[in-house]
Amino acid sequence: MQPECRPLSAAQLALMWPIECAAHRFPWSESLLASSFGERYLCVGLWSGVQLLGFYVADWLLDESTLHNICVDPRYQRLGYGALLLNDYLQRSAALGCQTWWLEVRNSNVGAIALYQRYGYHQVGCRKGYYRSDDGVEDALVLSRLQGSGE
């Protein structure tokens, strides 16, 4: 069965939270994740039947969107599901009129950076000490994508 992307609702937070905790060393708080539902948010899950494999959270305003979180259950990582989620995000947000996309990524997350670059993102800045890390703090790379970039 090919996984499919479907919008999530706040009622499915109980399915999202364990994936968030398993996939990230420093996960979002449950209350922050719960605040990711609303009119200007895109909160979409990747499903295989009734099994949630991963999700993304983004917002959009006018012609811009920011990807805040993309998360794949560690049991299903390295299977191309991150790319499926990213592609769905770009398609859905473009359908809303977005022409510019933003995100921040840990500078140590080389796998994610490579994925984003395949989809036309490029570095436009750096936020020093943005993320917590085991060693204290870690820089975030600020990436941007313009309509017509990437795959």
Secondary structure, DSSP 8 states (H G I E B T S, - for coil): ---EEEE--GGGHHHHHHHHHHH-SS---HHHHHTT-STTEEEEEEEETTEEEEEEEEEEETTEEEEEEEEE-GGGTTSSHHHHHHHHHHHHHHHTT--EEEEEEETT-HHHHHHHHHTT-EEEEEEEEEEEETTEEEEEEEEEEETT---
